[in-house]
């Protein structure tokens, strides 16, 4: 699990605890997911390169720093990943957004892709793939492979909660892609839900059953 990075910022951990509460209503759940994704994006972009530039302030000429040469794209995995877009976009408003729709077939864990739309220059960008949960790992592994097939060379994966089974599956398929998560839970239930987890993340974001 060398590519797993658990983010332990106190604000992040506090918000994840609120996310877990079964009494957290849809509006609050959605707001928490957005806030959490903003904090996680902040942490996951710590290695962005900087270059020194000169900037004229109202007072004097300043030597300061700006991000150098690395363009970013955001790619949520539908549908729960959609809940993470606003938070990440608030930090990187110029980043184009792609979408990959992958669904899982019940207890078997088989997956099928039903939608994919990516920025035309996706291969030239550092791509942040986002999903709320890393459960079996199959959907995430498929999405990242789709991006690699599109020519992407620099990828990161952000999820709020992961489990050992999902991390193992993803890491086996993509040992070169870092996983940023807020919590590593115990495992999977027979119905392939993360335990203790948050339940069905998509249902809780969108108010569906």
C-alpha positions as CSV (number, residue, x, y, z in Angstrom):
1,X,0.0,0.0,0.0
2,X,2.9,2.3,-0.6
3,X,0.9,4.5,-3.0
4,X,-1.8,5.1,-0.3
5,X,-1.8,8.4,1.4
6,X,-4.2,8.9,4.3
7,X,-4.9,12.6,5.0
8,X,-5.2,13.2,8.7
9,X,-5.9,17.0,8.9
10,X,-8.2,17.6,11.9
11,X,-10.8,19.5,9.9
12,X,-10.9,16.7,7.4
13,X,-11.3,14.0,10.0
14,X,-14.0,16.0,11.8
15,X,-16.1,16.5,8.6
16,X,-15.7,12.8,7.7
17,X,-17.1,11.9,11.1
18,X,-20.2,14.0,10.4
19,X,-20.5,12.4,7.0
20,X,-20.7,9.0,8.6
21,X,-23.7,9.9,10.8
22,X,-26.8,8.2,9.6
23,X,-28.8,11.2,10.8
24,X,-26.9,13.7,8.5
25,X,-29.6,14.8,6.0
26,X,-29.0,15.1,2.2
27,X,-28.3,18.8,2.2
28,X,-25.7,18.6,4.9
29,X,-24.2,15.4,3.4
30,X,-23.8,17.1,0.1
31,X,-22.2,20.2,1.7
32,X,-19.8,18.1,3.7
33,X,-18.7,16.1,0.6
34,X,-17.9,19.4,-1.2
35,X,-16.0,20.8,1.8
36,X,-14.1,17.5,2.2
37,X,-13.1,17.4,-1.5
38,X,-11.8,20.9,-1.3
39,X,-9.6,20.0,1.7
40,X,-8.4,16.8,-0.1
41,X,-7.6,18.6,-3.3
42,X,-5.6,21.2,-1.3
43,X,-3.5,18.3,0.1
44,X,-3.2,16.3,-3.1
45,X,-1.8,19.3,-5.0
46,X,1.1,20.1,-2.6
47,X,3.6,18.9,-5.1
48,X,2.6,21.3,-7.9
49,X,5.8,23.0,-9.2
50,X,6.3,26.8,-8.7
51,X,8.4,29.3,-10.6
52,X,9.4,32.8,-9.4
53,X,8.0,35.8,-11.2
54,X,7.9,39.5,-10.7
55,X,4.6,41.1,-9.9
56,X,3.9,44.8,-9.6
57,X,1.9,45.5,-6.4
58,X,0.4,48.9,-5.6
59,X,3.5,49.6,-3.6
60,X,6.5,48.0,-5.3
61,X,7.8,45.3,-7.5
62,X,7.6,41.9,-5.8
63,X,9.3,38.6,-6.4
64,X,6.6,36.0,-6.0
65,X,5.7,32.5,-7.1
66,X,3.1,31.0,-9.4
67,X,2.3,27.4,-10.5
68,X,4.6,26.4,-13.3
69,X,3.8,24.4,-16.4
70,X,1.4,21.8,-15.1
71,X,-2.2,22.0,-16.2
72,X,-4.9,20.1,-14.3
73,X,-8.1,18.3,-15.2
74,X,-10.7,16.9,-12.9
75,X,-12.5,13.6,-13.7
76,X,-15.2,12.5,-11.3
77,X,-16.5,8.9,-11.5
78,X,-20.3,9.0,-11.9
79,X,-22.3,9.3,-9.9
80,X,-21.0,9.9,-6.4
81,X,-17.9,11.5,-7.7
82,X,-20.0,14.4,-9.0
83,X,-20.5,15.5,-5.4
84,X,-16.8,16.2,-5.2
85,X,-16.5,18.5,-8.2
86,X,-17.6,21.8,-6.7
87,X,-15.1,21.6,-3.9
88,X,-12.2,20.8,-6.1
89,X,-13.3,23.4,-8.7
90,X,-13.4,26.1,-6.1
91,X,-9.6,25.7,-5.7
92,X,-8.8,25.1,-9.4
93,X,-11.5,27.0,-11.3
94,X,-9.7,26.8,-14.6
95,X,-9.5,23.0,-14.6
96,X,-11.7,21.4,-17.3
97,X,-13.9,18.5,-16.1
98,X,-14.3,15.1,-17.7
99,X,-16.8,12.4,-16.7
100,X,-16.5,8.7,-16.6
101,X,-19.7,6.6,-15.8
102,X,-19.1,3.2,-14.4
103,X,-21.6,1.0,-12.6
104,X,-21.1,-2.2,-10.5
105,X,-23.2,-5.3,-10.9
106,X,-24.4,-6.1,-7.4
107,X,-22.6,-8.7,-5.3
108,X,-20.5,-10.0,-8.1
109,X,-18.6,-6.7,-8.3
110,X,-18.5,-6.8,-12.1
111,X,-18.4,-3.4,-13.7
112,X,-19.7,-1.8,-16.9
113,X,-18.9,1.6,-18.4
114,X,-21.9,3.6,-19.6
115,X,-20.5,7.1,-20.3
116,X,-17.1,8.8,-21.0
117,X,-16.5,12.3,-22.0
118,X,-13.0,13.8,-21.6
119,X,-11.4,17.2,-22.4
120,X,-9.7,17.1,-25.8
121,X,-6.3,17.8,-24.3
122,X,-6.6,15.4,-21.4
123,X,-3.3,13.7,-22.3
124,X,-1.4,16.9,-21.7
125,X,-2.8,17.4,-18.2
126,X,-2.3,16.1,-14.7
127,X,-5.6,14.4,-14.0
128,X,-7.2,14.2,-10.6
129,X,-9.8,11.3,-10.6
130,X,-12.4,11.6,-7.8
131,X,-14.9,9.3,-6.2
132,X,-16.5,9.3,-2.8
133,X,-15.6,5.7,-1.9
134,X,-13.0,3.1,-2.9
135,X,-14.9,-0.1,-2.2
136,X,-14.0,-3.1,-4.5
137,X,-11.6,-0.9,-6.5
138,X,-12.9,-2.2,-9.8
139,X,-14.6,1.1,-10.9
140,X,-11.6,3.2,-10.0
141,X,-9.2,0.9,-11.7
142,X,-11.3,0.9,-14.8
143,X,-11.6,4.7,-14.9
144,X,-7.8,5.2,-14.5
145,X,-7.1,2.6,-17.2
146,X,-9.5,4.5,-19.5
147,X,-7.5,7.7,-18.9
148,X,-4.2,5.9,-19.5
149,X,-5.5,4.6,-22.7
150,X,-6.4,8.2,-23.6
151,X,-2.7,9.1,-23.2
152,X,-2.7,10.4,-19.6
153,X,0.7,10.1,-18.0
154,X,0.2,11.9,-14.6
155,X,-2.7,10.8,-12.5
156,X,-3.9,11.0,-8.9
157,X,-6.9,9.4,-7.3
158,X,-8.9,11.0,-4.5
159,X,-11.5,9.3,-2.4
160,X,-13.0,10.2,0.9
161,X,-13.1,6.6,2.4
162,X,-11.3,3.5,1.2
163,X,-11.0,-0.1,2.4
164,X,-8.2,-2.6,2.2
165,X,-9.8,-4.7,-0.6
166,X,-10.3,-1.6,-2.8
167,X,-6.8,-0.3,-2.2
168,X,-5.3,-3.7,-3.0
169,X,-7.3,-4.0,-6.3
170,X,-6.5,-0.5,-7.4
171,X,-2.8,-0.6,-6.4
172,X,-2.3,-3.9,-8.2
173,X,-3.7,-2.4,-11.4
174,X,-2.0,1.0,-11.0
175,X,0.9,1.0,-8.6
176,X,2.1,4.2,-10.2
177,X,-1.0,6.2,-9.2
178,X,-1.2,7.7,-5.7
179,X,-4.4,7.2,-3.7
180,X,-5.4,10.1,-1.4
181,X,-8.1,9.1,1.1
182,X,-9.4,10.5,4.3
183,X,-10.0,7.2,6.1
184,X,-9.2,3.5,5.6
185,X,-12.1,1.5,6.9
186,X,-12.3,-2.1,8.0
187,X,-13.5,-3.9,4.8
188,X,-16.5,-4.8,2.8
189,X,-19.8,-6.3,3.7
190,X,-21.4,-9.2,1.8
191,X,-23.2,-6.6,-0.2
192,X,-19.9,-4.9,-1.1
193,X,-20.6,-1.8,1.1
194,X,-17.6,-0.4,3.0
195,X,-17.9,-0.9,6.7
196,X,-18.4,1.2,8.8
197,X,-18.4,3.5,5.8
198,X,-21.2,6.0,5.0
199,X,-23.7,3.7,3.3
200,X,-24.5,4.3,-0.4
201,X,-22.7,7.6,-1.1
202,X,-24.6,8.3,-4.3
203,X,-28.0,7.8,-2.7
204,X,-27.1,10.1,0.2
205,X,-25.8,12.8,-2.1
206,X,-28.7,12.8,-4.4
207,X,-31.5,11.7,-2.2
208,X,-32.3,8.4,-4.0
209,X,-32.8,4.8,-3.0
